[in-house]
Amino acid sequence: MRLITQEENIMQRAIDTYGVQAQCDVAIEEMAELTKALLKIRRADDHTAQMAALDNIIEEIADVSIMVDQLKIMWGPKYVEEARYQKLRRLDGRLNG
């Protein structure tokens, strides 16, 4: 049996507190914010703007990562990891093929 980490405990508590649908909505919002941040760095026209955009990207990646971890908890980390493994194998095959 695998021990649950403190981070997983926090994420499970968030799911239990706010509900699956609400956390799905938050995940969608966070992914949209990351998309916007990635587009914004393209328009950064000086070093200061680029650094601010990069800081925003880093923050949004962290938010999306947390939400993806919650989605994995909600729908089965084992199944997600199996799908991830298969997709990485397929990518490796394309890169080596």
TARA-V731176 format. One record per residue. N is the residue number from 0. RES is the residue in one small letter. SS is DSSP state (alpha for helix, beta for strand, coil for the rest). PSI is psi as a letter, one per 20 degrees, with the letter a starting at -180 (NA if undefined). D_LAST is the distance of its C-alpha to the last C-alpha in whole Angstrom. Layout:
n->N res->RES ss->SS psi->PSI d_last->D_LAST
n->N res->RES ss->SS psi->PSI d_last->D_LAST
//
This chain:
n->0 res->m ss->coil psi->p d_last->39
n->1 res->r ss->coil psi->p d_last->37
n->2 res->l ss->coil psi->q d_last->40
n->3 res->i ss->coil psi->p d_last->39
n->4 res->t ss->coil psi->r d_last->39
n->5 res->q ss->alpha psi->h d_last->41
n->6 res->e ss->alpha psi->g d_last->39
n->7 res->e ss->alpha psi->h d_last->38
n->8 res->n ss->alpha psi->g d_last->42
n->9 res->i ss->alpha psi->g d_last->42
n->10 res->m ss->alpha psi->g d_last->39
n->11 res->q ss->alpha psi->h d_last->41
n->12 res->r ss->alpha psi->h d_last->44
n->13 res->a ss->alpha psi->g d_last->43
n->14 res->i ss->alpha psi->g d_last->42
n->15 res->d ss->alpha psi->h d_last->45
n->16 res->t ss->alpha psi->g d_last->47
n->17 res->y ss->alpha psi->h d_last->46
n->18 res->g ss->coil psi->q d_last->44
n->19 res->v ss->alpha psi->g d_last->40
n->20 res->q ss->alpha psi->g d_last->41
n->21 res->a ss->alpha psi->g d_last->42
n->22 res->q ss->alpha psi->h d_last->39
n->23 res->c ss->alpha psi->g d_last->37
n->24 res->d ss->alpha psi->g d_last->39
n->25 res->v ss->alpha psi->g d_last->39
n->26 res->a ss->alpha psi->g d_last->35
n->27 res->i ss->alpha psi->g d_last->35
n->28 res->e ss->alpha psi->g d_last->37
n->29 res->e ss->alpha psi->h d_last->35
n->30 res->m ss->alpha psi->h d_last->32
n->31 res->a ss->alpha psi->h d_last->34
n->32 res->e ss->alpha psi->h d_last->35
n->33 res->l ss->alpha psi->g d_last->32
n->34 res->t ss->alpha psi->g d_last->31
n->35 res->k ss->alpha psi->g d_last->34
n->36 res->a ss->alpha psi->h d_last->34
n->37 res->l ss->alpha psi->h d_last->30
n->38 res->l ss->alpha psi->h d_last->32
n->39 res->k ss->alpha psi->h d_last->35
n->40 res->i ss->alpha psi->h d_last->33
n->41 res->r ss->alpha psi->h d_last->32
n->42 res->r ss->alpha psi->i d_last->36
n->43 res->a ss->coil psi->p d_last->37
n->44 res->d ss->coil psi->j d_last->39
n->45 res->d ss->coil psi->r d_last->40
n->46 res->h ss->alpha psi->g d_last->39
n->47 res->t ss->alpha psi->g d_last->42
n->48 res->a ss->alpha psi->h d_last->40
n->49 res->q ss->alpha psi->g d_last->36
n->50 res->m ss->alpha psi->h d_last->38
n->51 res->a ss->alpha psi->g d_last->39
n->52 res->a ss->alpha psi->g d_last->36
n->53 res->l ss->alpha psi->g d_last->34
n->54 res->d ss->alpha psi->g d_last->37
n->55 res->n ss->alpha psi->g d_last->36
n->56 res->i ss->alpha psi->g d_last->33
n->57 res->i ss->alpha psi->g d_last->33
n->58 res->e ss->alpha psi->g d_last->36
n->59 res->e ss->alpha psi->h d_last->34
n->60 res->i ss->alpha psi->g d_last->31
n->61 res->a ss->alpha psi->g d_last->33
n->62 res->d ss->alpha psi->g d_last->35
n->63 res->v ss->alpha psi->g d_last->32
n->64 res->s ss->alpha psi->g d_last->31
n->65 res->i ss->alpha psi->g d_last->34
n->66 res->m ss->alpha psi->h d_last->34
n->67 res->v ss->alpha psi->g d_last->30
n->68 res->d ss->alpha psi->h d_last->32
n->69 res->q ss->alpha psi->g d_last->35
n->70 res->l ss->alpha psi->h d_last->33
n->71 res->k ss->alpha psi->g d_last->31
n->72 res->i ss->alpha psi->g d_last->34
n->73 res->m ss->alpha psi->h d_last->35
n->74 res->w ss->alpha psi->j d_last->33
n->75 res->g ss->coil psi->n d_last->32
n->76 res->p ss->alpha psi->h d_last->30
n->77 res->k ss->alpha psi->g d_last->28
n->78 res->y ss->alpha psi->h d_last->27
n->79 res->v ss->alpha psi->g d_last->25
n->80 res->e ss->alpha psi->h d_last->24
n->81 res->e ss->alpha psi->g d_last->22
n->82 res->a ss->alpha psi->g d_last->21
n->83 res->r ss->alpha psi->g d_last->20
n->84 res->y ss->alpha psi->g d_last->18
n->85 res->q ss->alpha psi->g d_last->16
n->86 res->k ss->alpha psi->h d_last->15
n->87 res->l ss->alpha psi->h d_last->14
n->88 res->r ss->alpha psi->g d_last->12
n->89 res->r ss->alpha psi->g d_last->10
n->90 res->l ss->alpha psi->g d_last->10
n->91 res->d ss->alpha psi->g d_last->8
n->92 res->g ss->alpha psi->g d_last->6
n->93 res->r ss->alpha psi->g d_last->5
n->94 res->l ss->alpha psi->h d_last->6
n->95 res->n ss->alpha psi->i d_last->4
n->96 res->g ss->coil psi->NA d_last->0
//
